[in-house]
Amino acid sequence: KPSQGQSNKPDSTVSTTVKQIGGATNTPSNPDTPYVQDDAAVLASTQYMFVGRIVKDGVVKPCKVARSGSKMAVFTDFEGKQLGVVVTEDAVLMLSVDEKTYLEFTKEMMKESMSDDELAIFDGNALNNAKVLKETTTEKADGVEYTVRVYTDGQKDYFIGKTIIKTASTDGSVLYYDSVSAVVPSSVFAPPAGYKKTTLDEEGVSEFADIVDVTEAHSHDE
């Protein structure tokens, strides 16, 4: 079967910041022709998942982002803590990876303490809305020549062929992609096994918008 995602390790012949290209499987229609996933198309779709690292000022933060329609899941470091945000059609789950706990509250509850702009972040569509392509160009960096997709907000996606390598943001942070997949397991949008449910009152709910904002338009802006 064609691989729906690619796991990419650093290519020592190029740079430790560049993941390995070309490890895909063959297409069933032509076993001699390698299948290469179009990462740009996957990330522009309504269903995808990627795992990577956000690097800024020498600090490296792991991140994982998944989307399936209006549902989404975001896992990253936030102020030194491993946190996750899972958004379903009706509720938002806030997960503490360190404490193995999660909060759950309905979107109806959120409407009472958050603005419309803040509420809009808690929707899978927010991950793609800001990605407006300005131009496609080429750029030499890391010892290779990239195809670069430049967006109207100043962000740049760097590709080798159809494989995305990194996204550079205007705040100086860079997201390095370790894997991109068009397959999203349903378990991503549910509390992990063994996590204990806790409670939260309305006070402070809006602070969680900052956690999700780290991946708005999968731009990793902080």
N, C-alpha and C positions, 0 to 999 in steps of 0.2 A: 504494500500500500504506500501511497505517497506520504511522506512525513508531514504532519500538520504543524510541526514546530521544529526548531533547530536548537540544539544545545551547542554552544560555541565556547571553546576554551581559548586562552591567549595564543596567538600565533607567534612563536619565538623568532620566526624569520622576518617578522615585520616590527612588532612592538608589543609590549606586555599590555598595552591599552587597547589592542585590536584583537577581536575574537576571531577564531578560526573559521574560515569559509569553506563550503563545499562538502560538508559531511552529510548531505541529504541522501535519501534513498532513491531508487529508480521508479519511474512511472510504470504502472501496470501495462499500459498500451505499448510502451517501447522500453524494454528492460535495459537497453544500452544507453538511454538518455537520462542523465541525472535530473531529479526533480529539485528545483530551487524555489522555496517559498517566497512570495512577494510580500515582504514585511510591511511595506508602505500600505498596500491594500488591506492587509490584516488589521493594522493599527487604525486605519480609517473606517473600519467596519463597526458593527454593533456587537461583535463578539470576539474577544481576544484575551490573552493573558501574557504578561511579560514579567521576567525576573531580572533584576539588575542592581547596580550600585550607584548612588548619588555621591559625587565627590565635589566638595567645596572647601577652599582654604585648607586643604590637606586632610580634611575629615571625611571618612568614608562611611556612608550609611546604606545598609541593604534595603531593598524595596521590592515589593511584589504588588502588581496591579492586575485586576481582572474585571472584565465587563461582559455582561450578557443582557442586551437591551437596556432597560432602565436600572437593572441590578448592577452593583459594582462592589468590589472589595479592594481595600488598600491596606498594605502592611508596610510599616517603616519605623525608623527611630524618630521619636518626637521628644525633644528636651531630655535626652538621655534614657528614654524608656521605649521598649519595644511595644508598639501599639498597632491595633488593627481596626479598621472601620468597614463594616459590611452593611450595604444598603439593599433592602429588598423592596417590593412594591409598597408595603405598608409600614415597615419599621426600619429602624437603624440600630445596629449592634455595635458597641464599642468594646473591643477586646484588649485586655492586658495580657500580653504574652508572658511577661515575667511572673505575674501573679496567677495566671491560668483562671481568670475571671472575665465576665462580660456583663455589660449593661444593655438593656433592651428597652426602647421606648418608641411609641408610635409617631408617625409623622404628624398626626393631629395634635399631639402634645407639643411637638416642636413649633407648630404654627403660632402657639401662644407666646413664645419667647424669642423668636427669630424673625429677621426681616425676609422679604421675598428673595433678595439676592443671596442671603445665607442659605435659605432653603433650596435654592437652585443648585447649590453645590452637591446636595445629597441626591443626585440623580446620575445614572450612568451616562446620560447624554452630555453632561457637563465635561466629561473627559475628552470629547472631540470638538465641542462647539468653537473653541478658540483657535483651532488649527486652520488658518486661512493661508493658503500657499501664495507667496508673492512671486517667487522665481525658482528655477532650478539651475544650478551652476556646478562648477568643479573647483576643488581646492586641494592643494597638497599639504598633508600634515601626517605626523607619525611615520614618515617615510613612504607613504602611499598616496595615491590620488583618489580622493573621494568624489562621489556625486553628492551634492549638497542641496537639500530642499530648504529654502529660506522662507520663513513665514512673516506675516505682516507685523507680528509682535516682536520681531527680532530673533526669535529662536531659530536654530538650525539643526536639521537632522542629517547625519552623515551616513552614507551608504557605500558599501563595496558591492557592486552588482545590485541584486535585489535584497541584500541583507543589511539591516540597520545595525550600525556599530555604536553610535552615541548620539545624544541630543545635547547641544550646548545652549544654555540660557543666558539672557542678558544680565543676570545677577552674578555671573561668574561660575555657577554650578554646572556640572556636566553629569548626565545620566549615561552610564555604560550598560548596554543590554547584554545579558548573559544568555537569555533565551526568549523567543517570541513564539506563541502558539495560537492557532485558531480554535483550539479545543479547550473548553473551560469546564472542568468538573463541577457538578451541581453542589458538591460538598464545600466548595469555596465560599458559598453564600449561606453557610450555617455555622453555628458555634462548634468548634472542634470538640471531639470527645474528651470528657474529663474536665471541661471548663465549668466553673460554678457561676450561676447567675446571681448578680447583685442588683441593688436598686439605686436610683438617682432621682433627686427632686428636680424641678424645673430650673432652679438657680444654677447658672454656670453651663447650661446646655450649649449655648452659643459658642463657647470656647472650643467645642469639638469641631466646629467648622474649619478651624485652622489646621487640624490634622488632615482633613480631606483635601484642603487647598494645596497640599504638597504635591498632589498629582493632577491638579486641574489641567485638562487638555493633555494629559500624560506629559506635562512639561516639567514636573518635579520642582516648580518654583516653591521656595520656602518663605 
